[in-house]
Amino acid sequence: MNVVYVSNEKYAPHLAASICSLLENNREEADLHVYVISTGLTPESQGKLRAMTESYGDDSHIRRLITLRLEDLARKMKIGPEHQFLTKFDVSILGRFFLGELLPEFMRKVIYLDGDTIISGSLRELYNMLPFDGDIIAAGVMEPTIYQETRDMLGLSPQDPYFNSGVLLIDMDKWHNGNIDYALRKYYDTISRESVFADQDAINGLLRGRIMSVDPKFNFFTNYYYRSRDSLVSLSPAYESVTAGAYEAAKASPVVIHFSGDERPWYKGNHNPYAEQYHKYLALTPWKDTPQESGREMAMQAYHAMNVLTGIAPWARDAISRQYGARLHDEKAGKTEEQSNT
């Protein structure tokens, strides 16, 4: 099994917790190769991650961690801050834009995972979904709460699904044949003035109709814990394909927990319902003594209150989200315009 992450040094503790959870819950895999696209991981952190990964191996189970340096590639290709897609985000945004160039050519398929995920079960079912039929190039989980402004920017109809890119199963043969790395970078240049979610927007816009929807248990967003399946269908008719049973099962026992939203378990004062899972695996890593980040306690209380409001009155939360989404897009467009005039 091949798995790939992208991470900088700041995210090293969260990355370690995610990799540890992957290793703990996929022990039956004979071969497990973890690729980390580094956007600033120190040699010390890389060594700790490699030693932790290899400690799970034995004579019949290969466990290997391979670090791929994106910084060198960015320099080589003369990608600097003058490029549209680097004006707001860390260089780590480039990770999924360079999978084809960075990963070994012989790789047929790979699971991409964000560093803020915890894997609480086997990924074998997801990994075995390849080969895909027809033009399908990847598989992911729908994100029906994406802002309407984002959908409008990408030209997505109400029937078109929008996918979260934090967990993706990718057919690397089709990725190479379609020169997707280059196509994503070119496509993003056309939407960068309005795009809020950068590489995720580019993936959804460029690969529209070529991403297969999978069970939400493979990428359960923790802020959806407070939502009902019907409230999500009301936002995106495409979500009708997710049954109520599948949604509730994903909420109760997700295979991949994705700490999306602001209520993250490494912030002091958070109320994330899955925080215990994060701390369980962090405690098994060399970063076990990492303290929670302070200074956001009041924000955590406000965010939790908003999450509780979602369960009581989802329409109110959606109204707040619409206003926030519109402001984000306006701010992005305004900032880009200001940069163009200077």
C-alpha positions as CSV (number, residue, x, y, z in Angstrom):
1,M,0.0,0.0,0.0
2,N,1.3,3.5,-0.9
3,V,0.3,6.5,1.1
4,V,1.5,10.1,0.6
5,Y,1.4,13.2,2.9
6,V,2.5,16.8,2.5
7,S,3.9,18.6,5.6
8,N,6.0,21.4,6.9
9,E,7.8,21.5,10.3
10,K,4.9,23.2,12.2
11,Y,2.6,20.3,11.3
12,A,5.2,17.6,12.3
13,P,3.4,16.5,15.6
14,H,0.0,16.2,13.8
15,L,1.7,14.3,10.9
16,A,3.3,12.0,13.3
17,A,0.0,11.2,15.0
18,S,-1.6,10.5,11.6
19,I,1.2,8.2,10.5
20,C,1.2,6.4,13.8
21,S,-2.6,5.8,13.5
22,L,-2.1,4.6,10.0
23,L,0.6,2.1,11.1
24,E,-1.4,0.9,14.2
25,N,-4.6,0.2,12.2
26,N,-3.1,-1.3,9.1
27,R,-0.9,-3.9,10.6
28,E,-2.2,-6.6,8.2
29,E,-0.6,-4.9,5.2
30,A,2.5,-6.8,4.0
31,D,4.1,-3.7,2.5
32,L,3.3,-0.1,3.6
33,H,5.2,2.7,2.0
34,V,4.7,6.2,3.5
35,Y,5.8,9.1,1.3
36,V,6.2,12.5,2.9
37,I,6.5,15.5,0.6
38,S,8.5,17.8,2.8
39,T,8.0,21.6,2.6
40,G,10.4,22.4,5.5
41,L,10.6,19.3,7.8
42,T,13.9,19.4,9.6
43,P,16.3,16.5,9.2
44,E,15.7,15.7,12.9
45,S,11.9,15.4,12.4
46,Q,12.4,13.3,9.3
47,G,14.7,10.9,11.2
48,K,12.1,10.6,14.0
49,L,9.3,9.8,11.6
50,R,11.4,7.3,9.7
51,A,12.5,5.5,12.9
52,M,8.9,5.4,14.2
53,T,7.6,4.0,10.9
54,E,10.3,1.3,10.6
55,S,9.7,0.2,14.2
56,Y,6.4,-1.3,13.0
57,G,8.1,-3.6,10.5
58,D,9.3,-7.1,10.8
59,D,10.4,-10.0,8.6
60,S,7.0,-10.3,6.9
61,H,5.9,-6.7,7.1
62,I,7.8,-3.9,5.3
63,R,7.4,-0.5,6.8
64,R,9.2,2.3,5.1
65,L,9.0,6.1,5.1
66,I,10.5,8.1,2.2
67,T,10.9,11.8,2.3
68,L,10.6,13.8,-0.9
69,R,11.8,17.4,-0.8
70,L,9.5,19.9,-2.6
71,E,11.7,22.9,-1.7
72,D,14.3,21.8,-4.2
73,L,11.8,21.2,-6.9
74,A,10.2,24.6,-6.4
75,R,13.6,26.3,-6.7
76,K,14.6,24.3,-9.7
77,M,11.4,25.3,-11.5
78,K,11.8,28.9,-10.4
79,I,8.5,29.0,-8.6
80,G,8.5,32.1,-6.4
81,P,6.0,34.4,-4.7
82,E,5.3,36.2,-7.9
83,H,3.2,33.2,-9.0
84,Q,-0.5,33.6,-8.4
85,F,-0.9,30.3,-6.6
86,L,1.7,31.2,-4.0
87,T,0.5,34.6,-3.0
88,K,-1.5,33.4,0.1
89,F,-0.5,29.9,1.0
90,D,2.6,28.1,2.3
91,V,4.6,26.2,-0.3
92,S,2.9,23.0,1.0
93,I,0.0,24.0,-1.3
94,L,2.2,22.7,-4.1
95,G,2.1,19.1,-2.9
96,R,-0.8,17.8,-4.9
97,F,0.3,19.9,-7.9
98,F,3.5,17.8,-8.2
99,L,2.5,14.3,-7.3
100,G,3.4,12.9,-10.7
101,E,6.9,14.5,-10.6
102,L,7.7,13.6,-7.1
103,L,6.3,10.1,-6.6
104,P,8.1,7.1,-8.3
105,E,7.1,6.4,-11.9
106,F,6.3,2.8,-11.2
107,M,3.6,3.6,-8.6
108,R,0.2,2.6,-10.0
109,K,-2.0,4.0,-7.2
110,V,-1.7,6.0,-4.0
111,I,-3.8,7.3,-1.1
112,Y,-3.2,11.0,-0.4
113,L,-3.9,12.0,3.2
114,D,-3.9,15.4,4.9
115,G,-1.7,15.7,8.0
116,D,-4.7,16.6,10.1
117,T,-6.3,13.1,9.8
118,I,-6.4,10.2,12.1
119,I,-6.8,6.7,10.6
120,S,-8.9,4.6,12.9
121,G,-9.4,1.5,10.7
122,S,-8.0,-0.4,7.7
123,L,-7.7,1.5,4.4
124,R,-7.7,-1.7,2.4
125,E,-11.3,-1.3,1.2
126,L,-10.5,2.1,-0.1
127,Y,-7.2,1.1,-1.7
128,N,-8.9,-1.8,-3.5
129,M,-11.4,0.4,-5.4
130,L,-9.0,0.7,-8.3
131,P,-9.0,0.2,-11.2
132,F,-11.6,2.9,-11.9
133,D,-14.0,2.7,-14.8
134,G,-13.8,5.0,-17.8
135,D,-12.4,8.5,-17.2
136,I,-12.5,8.3,-13.4
137,I,-9.1,9.4,-12.1
138,A,-9.6,9.7,-8.3
139,A,-12.0,8.9,-5.5
140,G,-13.0,11.1,-2.6
141,V,-15.7,12.2,-0.2
142,M,-18.1,15.0,-1.0
143,E,-18.1,18.3,0.9
144,P,-21.7,19.7,0.5
145,T,-21.1,22.6,2.8
146,I,-18.6,24.3,0.5
147,Y,-19.5,28.0,-0.1
148,Q,-21.8,28.8,-3.0
149,E,-19.3,31.4,-4.2
150,T,-16.8,28.7,-4.6
151,R,-19.2,26.5,-6.6
152,D,-20.1,29.5,-8.8
153,M,-16.5,30.3,-9.4
154,L,-15.8,26.8,-10.6
155,G,-19.0,26.7,-12.7
156,L,-20.5,23.8,-10.7
157,S,-24.2,23.2,-11.1
158,P,-26.3,22.1,-8.0
159,Q,-26.1,18.6,-9.3
160,D,-22.3,18.6,-9.5
161,P,-20.6,17.3,-6.3
162,Y,-17.7,19.2,-4.7
163,F,-15.0,17.0,-3.1
164,N,-12.8,17.5,-0.1
165,S,-9.2,16.8,-1.2
166,G,-7.9,15.8,2.2
167,V,-8.3,12.1,1.4
168,L,-8.0,10.9,-2.2
169,L,-7.4,7.6,-3.9
170,I,-5.5,8.4,-7.1
171,D,-5.0,6.4,-10.2
172,M,-1.4,7.4,-11.0
173,D,-1.4,5.9,-14.5
174,K,-4.2,8.2,-15.5
175,W,-2.6,11.0,-13.6
176,H,0.6,10.7,-15.6
177,N,-1.2,10.1,-18.9
178,G,-3.3,13.2,-18.4
179,N,-0.2,15.3,-17.3
180,I,-2.4,16.3,-14.4
181,D,0.4,18.1,-12.4
182,Y,0.9,20.6,-15.2
183,A,-2.8,20.9,-15.9
184,L,-3.6,21.7,-12.3
185,R,-1.0,24.4,-12.1
186,K,-2.3,26.0,-15.3
187,Y,-5.9,25.7,-14.3
188,Y,-5.2,27.3,-10.9
189,D,-3.6,30.3,-12.6
190,T,-7.1,31.0,-14.2
191,I,-9.0,30.9,-10.8
192,S,-6.3,32.2,-8.4
193,R,-7.9,35.7,-8.1
194,E,-11.0,34.3,-6.6
195,S,-10.0,30.9,-5.2
196,V,-10.2,30.5,-1.5
197,F,-9.3,26.8,-1.3
198,A,-6.5,26.8,-3.8
199,D,-5.4,23.3,-4.8
200,Q,-8.8,21.8,-3.6
201,D,-10.6,24.2,-5.9
202,A,-8.3,23.4,-8.8
203,I,-8.8,19.6,-8.3
204,N,-12.6,20.1,-8.3
205,G,-12.6,22.4,-11.3
206,L,-10.2,20.6,-13.5
207,L,-11.3,17.0,-12.6
208,R,-15.1,17.7,-12.7
209,G,-16.8,14.4,-13.6
210,R,-13.6,12.4,-13.1
211,I,-13.8,12.0,-9.3
212,M,-15.8,9.1,-7.8
213,S,-17.7,9.6,-4.6
214,V,-17.0,7.2,-1.8
215,D,-18.5,6.5,1.6
216,P,-18.0,9.4,4.1
217,K,-16.4,7.0,6.6
218,F,-13.2,7.4,4.5
219,N,-13.0,11.2,5.3
220,F,-15.4,12.2,8.0
221,F,-15.1,15.9,8.8
222,T,-15.3,16.4,12.5
223,N,-17.5,19.5,12.2
224,Y,-20.1,17.3,10.5
225,Y,-20.7,15.5,13.8
226,Y,-23.3,18.2,14.6
227,R,-25.1,18.0,11.3
228,S,-27.8,15.7,10.0
229,R,-27.6,14.0,6.6
230,D,-30.8,15.8,5.5
231,S,-29.3,19.2,6.2
232,L,-26.4,18.3,3.9
233,V,-28.7,17.1,1.1
234,S,-30.5,20.5,1.3
235,L,-27.2,22.2,0.5
236,S,-26.2,19.9,-2.3
237,P,-28.6,17.5,-4.1
238,A,-25.6,15.4,-5.1
239,Y,-25.4,14.3,-1.4
240,E,-28.6,12.3,-1.9
241,S,-26.4,9.4,-3.0
242,V,-25.1,9.1,0.6
243,T,-27.7,7.0,2.5
244,A,-28.8,8.0,6.0
245,G,-27.4,4.7,7.2
246,A,-24.0,5.3,5.7
247,Y,-23.8,8.8,7.1
248,E,-24.7,7.8,10.6
249,A,-22.3,4.8,10.5
250,A,-19.5,7.1,9.4
251,K,-20.3,9.5,12.2
252,A,-20.2,6.7,14.8
253,S,-17.2,4.9,13.5
254,P,-15.2,6.7,10.8
255,V,-12.2,5.0,9.2
256,V,-10.5,8.4,8.6
257,I,-11.2,11.3,11.0
258,H,-10.5,14.7,9.4
259,F,-10.0,17.5,11.8
260,S,-11.4,20.2,9.5
261,G,-12.8,23.4,10.8
262,D,-11.4,25.5,13.6
263,E,-12.2,23.1,16.5
264,R,-8.9,21.2,16.4
265,P,-7.7,18.9,19.2
266,W,-4.3,20.6,19.5
267,Y,-6.0,23.9,20.6
268,K,-6.5,24.3,24.3
269,G,-10.1,24.6,25.2
270,N,-11.4,22.7,22.1
271,H,-14.5,20.5,22.3
272,N,-13.8,18.3,19.3
273,P,-15.8,15.1,19.7
274,Y,-13.0,13.0,18.3
275,A,-10.1,14.7,20.2
276,E,-9.4,11.6,22.2
277,Q,-8.4,9.7,19.1
278,Y,-5.8,12.3,18.2
279,H,-4.3,12.4,21.7
280,K,-4.2,8.6,21.8
281,Y,-1.9,8.3,18.8
282,L,0.1,11.5,19.5
283,A,1.0,9.8,22.8
284,L,2.7,7.0,20.9
285,T,5.0,9.3,18.9
286,P,8.2,11.1,19.6
287,W,6.1,14.3,19.9
288,K,4.0,12.9,22.8
289,D,5.0,15.8,25.1
290,T,3.8,18.5,22.7
291,P,1.6,20.9,24.6
292,Q,-1.7,22.1,23.3
293,E,-1.6,25.6,21.7
294,S,-3.0,28.3,23.9
295,G,-4.5,31.7,23.1
296,R,-7.6,30.5,21.3
297,E,-9.7,29.5,24.3
298,M,-12.4,32.1,23.8
299,A,-12.5,31.3,20.0
300,M,-12.9,27.6,20.9
301,Q,-15.9,28.4,23.0
302,A,-17.5,30.5,20.3
303,Y,-16.8,27.9,17.7
304,H,-18.3,25.2,19.8
305,A,-21.4,27.3,20.4
306,M,-21.8,27.6,16.6
307,N,-21.5,23.9,16.2
308,V,-24.2,23.3,18.8
309,L,-26.3,25.8,17.0
310,T,-25.9,23.7,13.9
311,G,-27.6,20.7,15.5
312,I,-30.5,22.9,16.7
313,A,-31.0,25.2,13.8
314,P,-28.8,24.2,10.8
315,W,-30.5,27.0,8.7
316,A,-28.9,29.6,11.1
317,R,-25.5,28.0,10.8
318,D,-25.9,27.9,7.0
319,A,-26.8,31.6,6.9
320,I,-23.7,32.5,8.9
321,S,-21.6,30.3,6.6
322,R,-23.0,32.0,3.5
323,Q,-22.0,35.4,4.9
324,Y,-18.6,34.2,5.9
325,G,-18.0,32.6,2.5
326,A,-19.0,35.7,0.6
327,R,-16.7,37.8,2.8
328,L,-13.8,35.4,2.2
329,H,-14.2,35.5,-1.6
330,D,-14.6,39.3,-1.5
331,E,-11.4,39.7,0.6
332,K,-9.5,37.4,-1.7
333,A,-10.6,39.2,-4.8
334,G,-9.9,42.6,-3.1
335,K,-6.4,41.6,-1.9
336,T,-5.5,40.3,-5.4
337,E,-6.7,43.5,-7.0
338,E,-4.7,45.5,-4.5
339,Q,-1.6,43.5,-5.3
340,S,-2.1,44.0,-9.0
341,N,-2.2,47.8,-8.6
342,T,1.0,48.0,-6.6
